[in-house]
Amino acid sequence: MAVRGGIPICFPQFGNRGILEQHGFARNRMWIIDENPPPLHPNDSKGKSFVDLLFTPSEEDLKRWNHSFEFRLRVALDFDGYLTMISRVRNINCKPFSFSIAYHTYFSISDISEVRVEGLETLDYLDNLQQKERFTEQGDALTFESEIDRVYLSSEDVIAVLDHEKKQTFVIRKEGLPDVVVWNPWEKKSRAIADLGDEEYKQMLCVDGAAIENPINLKPGEEWTGRLELSVVAST
């Protein structure tokens, strides 16, 4: 089932790009809290509180995707409101596997018509509304007048979501996540989504740090790390 808000973790598959259900199974599983997590790095610990969440596949998961792994998600919040999420995926299997991943971040905005996204200029993208056909972004900034569902490829590590009415900017910093998903269902699709209000598309925008076009490959014993940092700053 879908999760309409927060930051659902799409893993080990994004969208319908594979044999699993839409966006994989991690977002619909129970994770456990690690009561004795590794400490924060001294350079990364000042003023931060954090929790480590662990996810390993169940027998049912292994029947559908036969790869053993440990997924550690560290969620850290510091005193000035910076939210950091660090994912570590370790292959504890005896064979290699590959996966895709996205932090499916829902941003609360004033109105979709008052928002623009910067940092995606001139990038190639896959348009999920046109059978994943590849295009190149032409605008100086991304603005919204209709439904959008795109995967921008090989982006810079800093993306900005500017909300003119609220006079604030969401800043997305990412590592190990080369792609960016941008999604808003717009009016027609919102009416068809049972758990999304008909007008709620106006106050939300998903901008995801992701690794989709080129899946992550892990040999036995290898570990992958991805990092997403979100902050809010005042803007004019």
Sequence and secondary structure as in RCSB ss.txt:
>XXXX:A:sequence
MAVRGGIPICFPQFGNRGILEQHGFARNRMWIIDENPPPLHPNDSKGKSFVDLLFTPSEEDLKRWNHSFEFRLRV
ALDFDGYLTMISRVRNINCKPFSFSIAYHTYFSISDISEVRVEGLETLDYLDNLQQKERFTEQGDALTFESEIDR
VYLSSEDVIAVLDHEKKQTFVIRKEGLPDVVVWNPWEKKSRAIADLGDEEYKQMLCVDGAAIENPINLKPGEEWT
GRLELSVVAST
>XXXX:A:secstr
    SS  EE S  TTSSSSSTT SGGGS  EE SS     GGG TTEEEEEEEE   HHHHHHS   EEEEEEE
EEETT  EEEEEEEEE SSS EEEEEEE  EEE S GGGEEEES TT EEEEGGGTTEEEE  SSSB  SS EEE
EE S  SEEEEEETTTTEEEEEEEES  EEEEEE HHHHHHH TTS TTGGGGEEEEEEEEEEEEEEE TT EEE
EEEEEEEEE  
